[in-house]
Amino acid sequence: GVEETICGYVAAGRVTVSGFGRRRRDKTLIPPSRPRYAMDEADVRELLGGVEDPDLGDDIVSLGLVNGVDVDDGVATVSLALGAPYAPTESAIAADVREVLTDAGLAVELTAKRPAAIRDDEVLPGVKNVVAVASGKGGVGKSTVAVNLAAGLSKLGAKVGLFDTDVYGPNVPRMLDSQDPPTATDDDTIIPPERYGVKLISMAFMVGEDDPVIWRGPMVHQVLTQLVEDVEWGELDYLVLDMPPGTGDTQLTILQTLPLAGAVIVTTPEEVAVDDARKGIRMFGRHDTNVLGLAENMSSFVCPDCGGQHDIFGSGGGRELAEANNLPYLGGVPLDPEVRSGEEPMVLQDDNPTADAFRVITEDVANNVGVVNRRRVSNS
């Protein structure tokens, strides 16, 4: 329940950080003018009534996104009900709040805190948002999307964990080239290793490299539940779950155990993958879990020799599935050999079209998590 400072304040020609100080075009800071008169909470709320939520279509006061306001000696402290850290849309809302109040001559201190009524703190008390990455079938690049989503969120500045829940085929540690196993505390709490700014737990750490996992459903349920309880994730903005393919025991355990902010469905364009992705969408719908969007992997291949584009797995299947189910289409990721051979997650590279595609997906997922949270606040 501790409020998180998301923006500093502008006063006396300086900014204490985190990101939304108002500046001139030459990048120098604009010191706030003195208020024209002593402003109180009602005045500040009236000003905030001019700040729109671009996704929910109303102002942040009417939507109930202002938790509290305090005005003291020309400094306005505002608590906003924002819950998707580093999501571009929520960052823009915070920037608009700062600009409106600064223009009125106030110094500004912004914090963010979701109301207790919509927080799910019992299972993972330090984790703000749990995002599942799922697919209807194997071989569509779900783990690739999960790894790049986690690394992309970390690159934005978020505190991120990645939970490889694919008990039978865990391969995320290999994809991240993670050589360090988890450690344990004196009270048997598991401390996850960190790679590219992402905390990581996988079944691959628990079994031999070539040992198959041959377990029935109840054993899978027990192990996943124990990992959820025993891993010390600390404070996380996002915990990304790399789900196993399909709609079986593991998925059911996760849906019944963890408070998901939403799920990302991964498919390739061809009809067989789209058919199975449709089943994944139905699974989340039956468990009242928001689908944050659909990502199409291997959407096309650009020949490195001739530059020609080839639709090896067809085209448009993911977008059509998203439109048919009224879901956000997160974008397509090209079939790029560098995704396999690269030394780091593709999303961390610069000046690369495939990396750009992963960055778009990352930002859209964060934005859609924010929409889900703000809608819950508005409807509560």
C-alpha positions in Angstrom: 0.0 0.0 0.0 3.0 2.4 -0.2 2.5 5.1 -2.7 5.1 5.2 -5.5 6.5 8.6 -6.6 6.2 8.6 -10.3 7.2 12.1 -11.0 9.3 14.6 -9.2 8.4 18.2 -8.7 9.5 21.4 -10.4 10.6 24.1 -8.1 13.3 26.7 -7.9 14.6 25.9 -11.4 15.3 22.2 -10.7 13.6 18.9 -11.1 13.7 15.9 -8.8 13.2 13.0 -11.1 11.5 10.8 -12.5 10.7 11.8 -15.8 8.1 14.4 -16.6 9.7 17.8 -15.9 8.4 20.4 -18.2 11.1 21.9 -20.4 11.6 24.5 -23.1 12.5 23.5 -26.6 16.1 24.2 -25.8 15.7 21.5 -23.0 16.2 24.0 -20.1 13.7 23.8 -17.3 10.8 26.2 -17.1 10.5 27.4 -13.5 6.8 27.6 -12.4 5.3 31.1 -12.0 3.8 31.9 -8.6 0.1 31.2 -8.3 -2.2 34.0 -9.1 -4.0 33.3 -5.9 -3.8 30.7 -3.1 -5.3 27.5 -4.6 -7.0 24.8 -2.6 -8.0 21.2 -3.3 -11.2 22.1 -5.1 -9.2 24.4 -7.5 -6.7 21.7 -8.3 -9.5 19.1 -8.9 -11.1 21.6 -11.3 -7.9 21.9 -13.2 -7.5 18.1 -13.3 -11.0 17.9 -14.8 -9.4 19.1 -18.0 -7.0 16.1 -18.2 -8.5 13.4 -20.5 -7.9 9.7 -20.4 -7.5 9.0 -24.1 -8.6 5.3 -23.8 -11.6 5.7 -21.5 -12.9 8.8 -23.1 -13.5 11.0 -20.1 -11.5 13.2 -17.7 -9.5 11.7 -14.9 -11.6 13.3 -12.1 -14.9 11.9 -13.5 -13.3 8.5 -14.0 -12.2 8.4 -10.3 -8.5 8.3 -11.2 -7.5 10.9 -8.7 -7.0 9.3 -5.3 -6.3 12.4 -3.4 -5.1 16.0 -3.6 -3.1 18.1 -1.1 -2.1 21.7 -1.5 0.5 23.3 0.8 2.4 26.5 0.2 2.2 26.4 -3.6 3.0 22.7 -3.9 0.2 20.3 -5.1 0.6 16.7 -4.2 -1.6 14.5 -6.3 -2.1 10.7 -6.0 -3.2 9.1 -9.3 -4.9 5.7 -9.7 -2.4 4.6 -12.3 -1.2 1.0 -12.2 0.9 0.3 -15.3 4.4 1.7 -14.6 6.2 3.0 -17.7 3.3 2.5 -20.0 3.5 5.3 -22.5 -0.2 6.3 -22.2 0.0 6.6 -18.4 3.2 8.5 -18.6 1.5 10.9 -20.9 -1.4 11.3 -18.5 1.0 12.1 -15.7 2.8 14.6 -18.0 -0.6 16.3 -18.8 -1.4 16.5 -15.0 2.0 18.1 -14.4 1.7 20.6 -17.3 -1.8 21.7 -16.2 -0.8 22.4 -12.6 2.6 23.9 -13.5 0.9 26.3 -15.9 -1.3 27.4 -13.0 1.8 28.3 -11.0 2.0 25.2 -8.8 5.0 23.0 -8.0 3.9 19.4 -8.5 4.5 16.1 -6.7 2.8 13.1 -8.3 2.4 9.6 -6.8 0.6 6.5 -8.2 -1.4 4.0 -6.2 -4.2 1.7 -7.2 -7.1 1.7 -4.7 -7.2 -1.2 -2.3 -10.5 -2.4 -3.8 -8.8 -3.4 -7.0 -5.5 -4.7 -5.7 -4.8 -8.4 -5.5 -2.2 -8.5 -2.8 -2.7 -11.9 -1.3 -0.9 -14.3 -3.6 2.0 -12.0 -4.9 1.9 -9.0 -2.6 4.9 -7.2 -4.2 3.8 -7.7 -7.8 1.7 -5.1 -9.4 0.8 -6.8 -12.7 0.9 -10.4 -13.8 0.8 -10.9 -17.6 0.5 -14.3 -19.2 1.9 -15.1 -22.6 0.1 -18.0 -24.2 -0.5 -19.8 -27.4 -2.9 -22.5 -28.7 -0.1 -24.7 -30.0 3.7 -25.1 -29.8 6.2 -23.8 -32.3 4.7 -20.3 -32.8 7.4 -18.4 -30.9 5.5 -17.8 -27.7 8.6 -18.0 -25.5 10.4 -15.7 -27.9 7.6 -13.1 -27.4 7.6 -13.7 -23.6 11.4 -13.1 -23.3 11.3 -10.0 -25.5 8.3 -8.6 -23.7 10.0 -9.0 -20.3 13.3 -7.6 -21.6 11.4 -4.7 -23.3 9.5 -3.8 -20.2 12.8 -3.8 -18.3 14.4 -1.5 -20.9 11.5 0.9 -20.4 12.6 1.1 -16.8 10.2 -1.3 -15.1 11.0 -3.9 -12.5 10.3 -7.2 -14.2 10.2 -10.9 -13.4 9.8 -13.8 -15.9 8.3 -17.1 -14.7 8.8 -19.9 -17.2 5.8 -22.1 -16.3 6.3 -24.6 -19.1 7.0 -27.5 -16.8 7.5 -30.1 -19.6 9.6 -28.0 -22.0 11.3 -25.1 -20.1 13.7 -23.3 -22.4 13.7 -19.6 -21.3 17.0 -19.9 -19.4 18.7 -21.0 -22.7 17.1 -18.2 -24.6 18.5 -15.7 -22.1 21.8 -17.5 -21.8 21.2 -17.6 -18.0 24.0 -19.7 -16.4 23.3 -18.7 -12.8 20.9 -21.0 -10.9 18.6 -19.6 -8.1 19.9 -19.4 -4.6 18.1 -20.1 -1.4 17.9 -18.3 1.9 18.1 -19.8 5.4 14.3 -20.1 5.5 14.3 -21.9 2.0 13.0 -18.9 0.1 14.1 -19.0 -3.5 16.0 -16.0 -4.8 15.8 -15.8 -8.6 18.8 -15.0 -10.8 18.7 -11.9 -12.9 19.5 -11.5 -16.6 19.2 -8.3 -18.7 17.4 -6.7 -15.8 14.8 -9.5 -15.5 14.4 -11.8 -12.6 14.0 -15.4 -13.8 12.6 -18.6 -12.5 12.2 -21.8 -14.6 11.7 -25.5 -14.1 14.9 -25.9 -16.1 16.8 -24.8 -13.0 15.2 -27.6 -11.0 15.9 -30.7 -13.2 18.9 -32.0 -15.1 19.6 -30.5 -18.6 18.5 -33.7 -20.4 16.1 -35.1 -17.8 12.5 -35.3 -19.0 9.7 -34.2 -16.7 7.1 -37.0 -16.6 4.4 -35.8 -14.2 0.7 -36.1 -13.9 -1.5 -33.0 -13.5 -1.6 -32.9 -9.7 2.2 -32.9 -9.4 2.4 -30.0 -11.9 -0.2 -28.1 -9.8 1.8 -28.8 -6.6 5.1 -27.6 -8.1 3.8 -24.5 -9.7 1.9 -23.6 -6.5 5.0 -24.1 -4.4 7.1 -22.0 -6.8 4.6 -19.1 -6.6 4.7 -19.3 -2.8 8.5 -19.8 -2.3 10.1 -17.5 -4.8 11.1 -14.1 -3.4 10.3 -11.8 -6.4 10.5 -8.6 -4.4 8.8 -5.5 -5.7 7.9 -6.0 -9.4 6.0 -3.8 -11.8 5.3 -6.7 -14.1 5.6 -10.5 -13.8 5.5 -12.1 -17.2 4.4 -15.8 -17.4 5.6 -17.9 -20.2 2.8 -20.4 -20.4 3.0 -23.8 -21.9 1.2 -24.2 -25.2 -2.4 -25.4 -25.3 -5.2 -25.4 -22.7 -4.3 -28.0 -20.1 -3.6 -28.6 -16.4 -0.9 -25.9 -16.1 -3.0 -23.2 -17.7 -5.9 -24.1 -15.3 -3.6 -24.0 -12.3 -2.4 -20.6 -13.2 -5.9 -19.2 -14.0 -7.1 -20.5 -10.6 -4.1 -19.4 -8.6 -2.7 -16.1 -9.9 -4.3 -12.7 -10.3 -3.7 -12.1 -14.0 -3.9 -8.5 -15.3 -4.4 -10.1 -18.7 -3.0 -12.4 -21.3 -1.2 -12.0 -24.6 -2.0 -14.6 -27.3 0.8 -15.5 -29.8 0.1 -17.1 -33.2 1.6 -17.4 -36.6 -0.4 -16.4 -39.7 -1.3 -19.9 -40.9 -4.8 -21.4 -40.3 -3.7 -24.3 -38.1 -2.1 -21.9 -35.6 -5.0 -19.5 -35.8 -7.5 -22.2 -35.1 -5.6 -23.2 -31.9 -5.1 -19.6 -30.9 -8.9 -19.2 -31.0 -9.2 -21.9 -28.4 -6.8 -20.1 -26.2 -8.9 -16.9 -26.5 -12.0 -18.9 -25.4 -10.1 -20.4 -22.5 -9.3 -17.0 -21.0 -12.8 -15.8 -21.7 -14.3 -18.6 -19.7 -12.1 -17.7 -16.8 -12.9 -13.9 -17.0 -9.3 -13.0 -17.9 -8.7 -10.1 -20.1 -6.9 -10.7 -23.4 -4.5 -7.8 -23.8 -4.0 -8.5 -27.5 -2.8 -10.8 -30.1 0.7 -10.9 -31.5 1.5 -12.5 -34.9 5.0 -14.0 -35.0 6.8 -15.0 -38.2 4.5 -12.7 -40.1 6.8 -12.5 -43.1 10.4 -13.1 -44.2 12.6 -10.6 -45.9 15.3 -12.2 -47.9 18.7 -10.9 -46.9 20.0 -11.4 -50.4 17.3 -10.0 -52.7 15.3 -7.9 -50.2 12.1 -9.6 -51.3 9.3 -10.2 -48.8 7.9 -13.8 -48.6 4.8 -14.8 -46.6 6.1 -18.3 -45.7 3.2 -19.0 -43.3 0.6 -17.0 -45.1 -0.4 -13.5 -44.2 -3.0 -11.7 -42.1 -4.2 -14.6 -40.0 -3.4 -13.0 -36.7 -4.9 -9.6 -37.5 -8.1 -11.2 -38.8 -8.4 -13.3 -35.7 -8.0 -10.2 -33.5 -10.6 -8.3 -35.5 -13.1 -11.2 -35.4 -12.9 -11.3 -31.6 -12.7 -7.5 -31.1 -9.2 -7.8 -29.6 -6.3 -5.4 -29.9 -3.8 -6.5 -32.6 -0.4 -6.0 -31.1 1.5 -6.3 -34.4 3.5 -8.7 -36.5 7.1 -9.8 -35.9 9.0 -10.9 -39.0 10.7 -14.2 -39.3 14.3 -13.1 -38.6 17.2 -15.6 -38.2 18.9 -13.0 -35.9 16.2 -13.7 -33.2 17.6 -17.2 -32.9 21.3 -16.4 -33.2 21.5 -13.1 -31.3 23.4 -12.9 -28.0 20.7 -10.8 -26.3 16.9 -10.4 -26.6 16.1 -8.8 -30.0 14.1 -6.0 -28.4 17.3 -4.6 -26.8 18.9 -3.9 -30.2 18.8 -0.5 -31.9 18.0 0.3 -35.5 16.5 -3.1 -36.3 12.9 -3.6 -37.7 12.4 -6.8 -35.8 13.5 -5.1 -32.5 11.1 -2.3 -33.4 8.2 -4.8 -33.8 8.9 -6.2 -30.3 9.1 -2.7 -28.8 5.7 -1.9 -30.3 4.2 -5.0 -28.7 5.9 -4.2 -25.4 4.5 -0.7 -25.3 1.0 -1.8 -26.4 0.9 -4.5 -23.7 1.9 -2.0 -21.0 -0.7 0.4 -22.3 -3.4 -2.2 -22.3 -2.6 -3.3 -18.8 -3.1 0.3 -17.9 -6.5 0.4 -19.6 -7.6 -2.7 -17.7 -6.5 -1.3 -14.4 -8.0 2.2 -14.9 -11.3 0.7 -16.1 -11.5 -1.4 -12.9 -10.9 1.8 -10.9 -13.6 3.7 -12.8 -16.1 0.8 -12.4 -15.4 0.2 -8.7 
